[in-house]
Amino acid sequence: MGAAVAVPALRRRLRIPAPVTVAACYSAPLALAVLQPRSKKRDVGIFTLQMLAFMVVHELPFDDPERLRSRLRSRYPIVVDRLIGGGKLPNARLQKALSHFPQGGPVDKFLAWTHWLWFIEPYLALAVVLARDERSFPRAARQMAAVFDLGCAVYFAVPTAPPWWSSEEKLTEGEEVRRVMVEVGEKTWGPAWPRMYETLGGNPWAAMPSLHFATSVSAALSLSEVGRVEGTLGWTYALTLGFGLVYLGEHYVTDLLAGGLLVAAVRGGESLAEPLVQGVSGALQQLERIASG
């Protein structure tokens, strides 16, 4: 538990290798499982520590921006999205289609706020699952964590530029893609915006797959298993967010499709992963018995 706090804080100063940082971060939820007996509070605590680990690990590739940029991919999502968009980027198509609305107006603000609400929406959804059906929470939390972690692994393996960045770098061949969220953010938050953006935008080249969309879809599926109203609200948010991510210039349609496939793989692969999950669970329970005397 101590290493999970100390190593991320000291990693840059001491030049701690990324694998050591990853191991330290993900040791915390395992340690809590050993130190505390099974309870609702422990389940919530394990997921919280898991997400704190993700937040650190997600930023690790950008500790060395030049090295990361040497591996950066920007061309393939443009090619695929132009096929989807009939020769033009869907981002540019959407922004042009809605250009009769004022820049920074109600439409831009609504979709920007939809995007910002994502920072709490997956966790709010899990809180609803916990409140409505406590027995479903471990499975829903496990699926959400798997989506986050597997997506993060892809960010390490295949760093991919988002459309707004490629547009700024003149890689979209004359198709301008505005980053609407930043335009709205600067007007909404004023002098506080640069600090907020720096805090929340730890790795700008973590675009494929879209974890914004993937986790909102995972949340919608979990909410659908709790109740019809909850599921309807979850899917309304997920689909609105998906539209907004493309319009705002944050993600390609390709990123969203990859996010959807990631969720399908996590849910469909549960039966394959079950022996591993049970094995880890059994080992942790044995350590818990030893720790409790």
C-alpha distance (Angstrom), angle and dihedral (degrees) to the residues before:
residue distance angle dihedral
M1 . . .
G2 3.79 . .
A3 3.79 92.3 .
A4 3.81 90.4 53.0
V5 3.80 88.0 60.1
A6 3.80 101.0 36.7
V7 3.80 102.4 42.1
P8 3.84 97.7 55.2
A9 3.81 90.4 45.8
L10 3.82 93.0 50.6
R11 3.80 100.8 32.9
R12 3.81 97.1 102.2
R13 3.80 96.0 40.4
L14 3.81 93.7 48.0
R15 3.82 95.2 32.2
I16 3.77 91.3 -126.0
P17 3.83 110.3 -170.7
A18 3.80 115.7 -106.5
P19 3.85 94.8 -118.5
V20 3.83 89.8 56.2
T21 3.80 90.8 49.7
V22 3.80 91.8 49.1
A23 3.81 91.9 49.1
A24 3.81 92.0 48.0
C25 3.79 93.6 48.9
Y26 3.78 95.9 48.5
S27 3.80 93.1 44.7
A28 3.82 89.8 72.8
P29 3.84 99.3 71.2
L30 3.81 89.6 44.3
A31 3.80 90.4 50.2
L32 3.79 92.0 51.3
A33 3.80 89.8 51.0
V34 3.81 88.2 56.3
L35 3.80 98.0 42.0
Q36 3.81 99.5 46.5
P37 3.81 129.8 49.3
R38 3.80 117.5 -117.9
S39 3.81 112.8 -76.8
K40 3.77 140.7 135.2
K41 3.81 90.2 -97.5
R42 3.79 91.6 51.7
D43 3.81 91.9 50.7
V44 3.80 90.3 52.3
G45 3.80 90.7 45.8
I46 3.80 92.9 51.2
F47 3.79 91.8 51.7
T48 3.82 90.9 46.3
L49 3.80 91.7 52.9
Q50 3.78 89.6 45.5
M51 3.81 91.0 55.6
L52 3.81 92.5 46.0
A53 3.80 87.1 54.3
F54 3.80 90.7 50.0
M55 3.81 91.5 52.0
V56 3.80 91.0 56.5
V57 3.80 97.2 41.0
H58 3.82 92.0 46.3
E59 3.83 89.0 63.2
L60 3.82 97.4 44.4
P61 3.83 97.8 92.0
F62 3.82 89.8 56.4
D63 3.82 92.1 57.0
D64 3.82 84.4 89.5
P65 3.83 104.2 35.0
E66 3.80 95.7 176.7
R67 3.78 93.3 52.6
L68 3.79 91.0 46.0
R69 3.79 91.9 48.8
S70 3.80 90.7 53.8
R71 3.82 87.0 63.5
L72 3.80 96.4 38.5
R73 3.81 118.2 130.6
S74 3.79 118.4 -152.8
R75 3.78 108.1 147.7
Y76 3.81 106.1 63.6
P77 3.85 98.0 61.5
I78 3.81 89.9 49.3
V79 3.81 91.1 53.3
V80 3.82 93.4 46.6
D81 3.80 94.3 44.5
R82 3.80 92.1 50.7
L83 3.78 88.1 55.3
I84 3.79 89.0 51.2
G85 3.81 92.0 45.4
G86 3.80 96.3 48.2
G87 3.79 95.3 -107.5
K88 3.80 98.5 -32.8
L89 3.77 133.7 77.4
P90 3.83 111.7 -97.0
N91 3.82 87.6 -138.2
A92 3.79 91.4 60.6
R93 3.81 91.8 41.6
L94 3.80 92.6 53.9
Q95 3.78 94.3 45.1
K96 3.81 90.4 50.2
A97 3.82 92.6 45.8
L98 3.81 90.8 54.2
S99 3.80 95.6 38.5
H100 3.83 91.6 107.4
F101 3.80 87.0 71.5
P102 3.83 112.8 82.5
Q103 3.80 116.1 -96.7
G104 3.78 108.5 -105.5
G105 3.81 89.8 14.7
P106 3.82 130.3 128.6
V107 3.82 95.8 -66.2
D108 3.81 93.5 50.5
K109 3.80 91.7 45.0
F110 3.80 93.8 47.8
L111 3.80 93.4 51.4
A112 3.82 92.9 42.3
W113 3.80 90.5 52.5
T114 3.81 89.6 47.2
H115 3.80 86.8 56.4
W116 3.82 94.1 46.6
L117 3.80 91.8 49.2
W118 3.80 88.0 62.7
F119 3.80 88.2 79.6
I120 3.81 88.2 72.9
E121 3.83 104.5 20.1
P122 3.83 100.3 86.1
Y123 3.80 90.9 49.1
L124 3.78 93.1 44.5
A125 3.80 88.5 52.5
L126 3.81 91.4 52.0
A127 3.82 89.3 48.3
V128 3.82 88.6 56.0
V129 3.81 90.5 49.3
L130 3.80 90.1 50.3
A131 3.80 92.4 49.2
R132 3.81 95.9 45.2
D133 3.82 101.9 36.5
E134 3.80 115.0 9.3
R135 3.81 92.9 -176.1
S136 3.83 90.8 60.5
F137 3.80 94.4 52.5
P138 3.85 99.7 83.6
R139 3.80 92.0 52.4
A140 3.83 93.5 44.8
A141 3.81 91.6 47.0
R142 3.81 91.6 46.3
Q143 3.81 91.4 52.2
M144 3.81 92.3 47.1
A145 3.80 91.4 49.3
A146 3.81 91.1 49.0
V147 3.81 91.3 52.2
F148 3.80 91.1 51.0
D149 3.80 94.4 45.9
L150 3.80 98.7 43.7
G151 3.80 90.2 47.1
C152 3.80 89.0 51.0
A153 3.80 89.9 52.3
V154 3.81 89.3 56.1
Y155 3.82 89.5 51.1
F156 3.80 87.9 58.1
A157 3.80 94.3 45.2
V158 3.83 101.3 39.8
P159 3.83 112.4 19.5
T160 3.80 106.3 -163.2
A161 3.80 130.4 -169.8
P162 3.81 120.3 -125.1
P163 3.83 120.3 -125.5
W164 3.82 95.8 -104.8
W165 3.81 90.9 55.9
S166 3.79 94.0 46.7
S167 3.80 89.3 49.8
E168 3.80 92.0 51.3
E169 3.81 89.0 50.0
K170 3.85 91.0 50.9
L171 3.80 92.2 -116.2
T172 3.80 96.2 127.6
E173 3.82 93.4 73.3
G174 3.78 99.6 -120.4
E175 3.80 97.7 -34.9
E176 3.79 105.1 119.8
V177 3.79 116.9 -149.3
R178 3.81 112.9 -168.6
R179 3.79 120.5 -149.0
V180 3.77 94.7 -130.6
M181 3.80 95.2 177.9
V182 3.79 91.8 63.5
E183 3.80 91.6 47.1
V184 3.80 90.0 53.6
G185 3.80 92.8 40.9
E186 3.78 93.9 55.3
K187 3.81 91.4 51.4
T188 3.80 94.9 41.9
W189 3.78 101.8 44.1
G190 3.80 102.3 25.3
P191 3.84 115.1 -171.3
A192 3.82 91.3 1.9
W193 3.80 92.9 62.0
P194 3.85 99.7 81.7
R195 3.81 91.4 54.8
M196 3.82 92.0 45.2
Y197 3.79 91.5 48.6
E198 3.80 92.2 48.3
T199 3.80 91.2 50.2
L200 3.81 96.9 48.0
G201 3.82 100.2 33.9
G202 3.80 99.8 64.1
N203 3.82 98.0 149.4
P204 3.82 116.5 22.4
W205 3.81 92.3 -174.1
A206 3.80 95.8 61.8
A207 3.79 97.7 101.7
M208 3.80 108.4 120.0
P209 2.98 114.4 100.3
S210 3.80 104.3 19.0
L211 3.78 104.9 -122.7
H212 3.80 88.3 -176.1
F213 3.78 89.0 65.7
A214 3.81 97.3 32.7
T215 3.79 95.2 54.1
S216 3.81 92.8 44.4
V217 3.81 89.1 52.8
S218 3.81 90.5 47.5
A219 3.81 88.6 50.6
A220 3.82 91.4 48.8
L221 3.81 91.6 52.0
S222 3.80 92.1 49.1
L223 3.81 91.3 47.6
S224 3.81 90.4 49.3
E225 3.79 88.8 58.9
V226 3.82 89.4 54.6
G227 3.80 99.2 49.5
R228 3.80 145.6 -32.5
V229 3.81 95.7 -109.0
E230 3.80 92.2 47.2
G231 3.80 90.9 48.1
T232 3.80 92.8 48.9
L233 3.79 91.0 52.0
G234 3.80 91.0 47.0
W235 3.79 94.4 50.6
T236 3.82 92.5 44.1
Y237 3.78 89.3 55.7
A238 3.83 94.6 43.8
L239 3.81 94.4 50.5
T240 3.81 93.0 43.6
L241 3.79 89.6 49.8
G242 3.81 91.4 48.9
F243 3.81 91.0 53.3
G244 3.80 90.2 45.3
L245 3.80 94.8 49.8
V246 3.79 90.8 57.0
Y247 3.81 94.8 42.7
L248 3.81 93.4 45.6
G249 3.81 90.5 53.5
E250 3.81 93.5 -118.1
H251 3.81 99.0 118.4
Y252 3.77 142.1 14.1
V253 3.79 119.4 -122.5
T254 3.81 84.4 -112.9
D255 3.81 89.4 62.1
L256 3.80 90.5 53.0
L257 3.80 92.9 49.1
A258 3.79 90.0 50.2
G259 3.79 89.1 50.0
G260 3.80 90.6 53.0
L261 3.81 91.2 49.1
L262 3.80 89.8 50.1
V263 3.81 90.9 55.8
A264 3.81 90.5 47.6
A265 3.81 90.3 50.5
V266 3.80 92.5 49.9
R267 3.79 94.3 48.9
G268 3.79 94.6 39.2
G269 3.79 92.7 46.7
E270 3.80 95.7 53.5
S271 3.78 93.4 99.9
L272 3.81 91.1 50.5
A273 3.79 92.1 49.3
E274 3.82 94.2 44.8
P275 3.84 96.0 91.8
L276 3.81 90.7 52.3
V277 3.81 92.1 46.1
Q278 3.79 91.7 49.5
G279 3.79 91.4 47.2
V280 3.80 93.1 52.1
S281 3.80 90.8 43.9
G282 3.79 91.6 51.7
A283 3.81 92.2 49.5
L284 3.80 91.3 49.2
Q285 3.79 91.7 49.1
Q286 3.81 90.1 52.2
L287 3.80 91.0 50.4
E288 3.82 89.0 46.7
R289 3.81 90.2 56.1
I290 3.79 90.6 49.6
A291 3.81 92.3 47.5
S292 3.80 92.2 50.1
G293 3.78 92.1 51.1
